[in-house]
């Protein structure tokens, strides 16, 4: 087992997200408890910014307007791997971005298409990532007792040196 570099861990995160296809999008509810729902993100950007489509009247949007702190969890059951990304999210109603992040089969859900008022985007930017990937050997020693944790510092990622993980 070698010391993992952030780039190796990020490769694992991208693989887990792609294999999972869907992730749990977790916000803080009105009652203070986490509120989770399964969502299908678009392919993450190189910096791991993740975009989702949503209805502006949905519970998740109301919760984001109160508290922008979000966790997104992905699980790849085939390889016993997970990635939990923590960060902040914002609602985006830009027509160009809505056109870019659109799936044709969503026409039934959003009949106005990407230009419609019932469709907005959620832009998520992570600042912390926990990842455990047994098959990919992305796990710290002792074997699998704690996840690898990356924290964003500006535009780059670094392994966390916190002991309370």
C-alpha positions as CSV (number, residue, x, y, z in Angstrom):
1,X,0.0,0.0,0.0
2,X,1.5,3.3,-1.0
3,X,0.7,6.8,0.1
4,X,-2.1,8.0,-2.2
5,X,-1.9,11.3,-4.0
6,X,-4.9,13.5,-4.3
7,X,-5.0,12.9,-8.1
8,X,-5.3,9.2,-7.5
9,X,-8.2,9.7,-5.0
10,X,-9.9,12.1,-7.4
11,X,-9.7,9.5,-10.2
12,X,-11.5,7.0,-7.9
13,X,-14.1,9.6,-7.1
14,X,-14.8,10.2,-10.8
15,X,-15.1,6.4,-11.4
16,X,-17.4,5.9,-8.4
17,X,-19.7,8.8,-9.6
18,X,-19.8,7.4,-13.1
19,X,-20.5,3.9,-12.0
20,X,-23.2,5.0,-9.5
21,X,-25.1,7.2,-12.1
22,X,-27.4,8.5,-9.3
23,X,-26.5,10.0,-6.0
24,X,-28.2,11.0,-2.8
25,X,-28.6,14.8,-2.7
26,X,-28.8,15.7,1.0
27,X,-29.9,19.2,2.2
28,X,-30.9,20.5,5.7
29,X,-34.7,20.4,6.1
30,X,-36.9,22.9,7.8
31,X,-36.9,20.8,10.9
32,X,-33.0,20.7,11.1
33,X,-32.8,17.1,10.0
34,X,-31.0,16.0,6.8
35,X,-33.3,15.6,3.9
36,X,-32.2,13.1,1.2
37,X,-33.4,12.4,-2.3
38,X,-31.9,10.3,-5.2
39,X,-30.9,12.5,-8.2
40,X,-29.1,12.0,-11.5
41,X,-26.3,14.5,-11.9
42,X,-24.7,15.5,-15.1
43,X,-21.1,14.5,-15.7
44,X,-19.0,16.4,-13.3
45,X,-16.7,19.2,-14.5
46,X,-13.0,18.7,-14.1
47,X,-13.0,20.6,-10.8
48,X,-15.9,18.3,-9.6
49,X,-18.5,21.0,-9.9
50,X,-21.8,19.0,-10.3
51,X,-25.0,20.2,-12.0
52,X,-28.5,18.9,-11.4
53,X,-31.9,19.7,-12.9
54,X,-34.7,20.6,-10.6
55,X,-38.2,22.2,-10.3
56,X,-38.0,25.6,-8.7
57,X,-41.0,24.8,-6.5
58,X,-39.4,21.6,-5.0
59,X,-38.5,21.0,-1.4
60,X,-34.8,20.8,-2.3
61,X,-34.9,24.3,-3.8
62,X,-36.7,25.7,-0.8
63,X,-34.2,24.0,1.5
64,X,-31.2,25.4,-0.5
65,X,-32.6,28.9,-0.3
66,X,-32.4,28.6,3.5
67,X,-29.2,26.7,3.8
68,X,-26.7,26.2,0.9
69,X,-24.8,23.4,2.7
70,X,-25.2,20.1,0.9
71,X,-23.8,16.6,0.9
72,X,-24.0,14.3,-2.1
73,X,-23.3,10.6,-1.7
74,X,-22.5,8.1,-4.4
75,X,-22.2,4.3,-4.0
76,X,-20.8,1.8,-6.4
77,X,-22.0,-1.6,-5.1
78,X,-20.1,-3.6,-7.7
79,X,-16.8,-2.4,-6.2
80,X,-17.8,-1.7,-2.6
81,X,-16.9,2.0,-3.0
82,X,-18.4,5.3,-2.0
83,X,-17.7,9.0,-2.2
84,X,-19.4,11.6,-0.1
85,X,-18.9,15.2,-1.3
86,X,-19.7,18.1,1.0
87,X,-20.0,21.7,-0.2
88,X,-22.4,24.4,-1.1
89,X,-25.1,24.6,-3.8
90,X,-26.9,27.4,-5.5
91,X,-29.9,27.7,-7.8
92,X,-29.0,28.8,-11.4
93,X,-31.7,30.0,-13.8
94,X,-29.4,31.0,-16.7
95,X,-30.9,30.1,-20.1
96,X,-27.6,29.1,-21.7
97,X,-26.7,26.8,-18.7
98,X,-30.2,25.4,-18.7
99,X,-29.8,24.5,-22.4
100,X,-26.4,23.0,-21.8
101,X,-27.6,20.8,-18.9
102,X,-30.8,19.3,-20.3
103,X,-31.9,15.7,-21.0
104,X,-34.4,15.2,-23.8
105,X,-36.3,12.5,-21.9
106,X,-37.1,15.2,-19.2
107,X,-39.8,16.7,-21.5
108,X,-42.5,14.8,-19.6
109,X,-41.3,16.2,-16.3
110,X,-40.6,19.7,-17.6
111,X,-42.9,20.2,-20.5
112,X,-41.6,23.7,-21.1
113,X,-38.2,22.2,-21.8
114,X,-34.9,23.9,-20.7
115,X,-36.4,27.3,-21.5
116,X,-39.5,26.7,-19.2
117,X,-40.1,28.3,-15.8
118,X,-40.5,24.9,-14.2
119,X,-36.9,24.0,-14.8
120,X,-33.8,25.4,-13.0
121,X,-30.3,24.1,-12.3
122,X,-28.6,23.3,-9.0
123,X,-24.8,24.0,-9.1
124,X,-22.9,22.1,-6.5
125,X,-19.3,22.9,-5.6
126,X,-17.6,20.5,-3.2
127,X,-15.1,21.6,-0.6
128,X,-14.5,18.2,1.1
129,X,-14.6,14.6,-0.1
130,X,-14.6,11.4,1.8
131,X,-13.9,8.3,-0.3
132,X,-13.4,4.6,0.4
133,X,-12.7,2.3,-2.5
134,X,-11.8,-1.2,-1.5
135,X,-11.3,-2.7,-5.0
136,X,-9.3,0.3,-6.1
137,X,-7.2,0.2,-3.0
138,X,-8.2,3.8,-2.1
139,X,-8.3,3.5,1.6
140,X,-6.0,4.5,4.4
141,X,-4.4,2.3,6.9
142,X,-5.3,0.6,9.1
143,X,-7.3,-1.2,6.4
144,X,-10.5,0.6,5.8
145,X,-11.2,2.0,9.3
146,X,-11.3,5.6,8.1
147,X,-12.0,7.1,4.7
148,X,-9.6,9.1,2.7
149,X,-10.5,12.8,3.0
150,X,-9.6,15.5,0.5
151,X,-10.2,19.2,1.3
152,X,-10.2,21.9,-1.3
153,X,-7.8,24.8,-1.0
154,X,-8.4,27.3,-3.8
155,X,-8.4,25.3,-7.0
156,X,-6.5,22.3,-5.7
157,X,-7.2,19.4,-3.4
158,X,-5.1,18.1,-0.6
159,X,-5.3,15.2,1.8
160,X,-6.7,16.2,5.1
161,X,-4.4,15.9,8.0
162,X,-7.2,16.2,10.6
163,X,-7.2,13.4,13.2
164,X,-10.9,13.6,14.0
165,X,-12.1,11.9,10.9
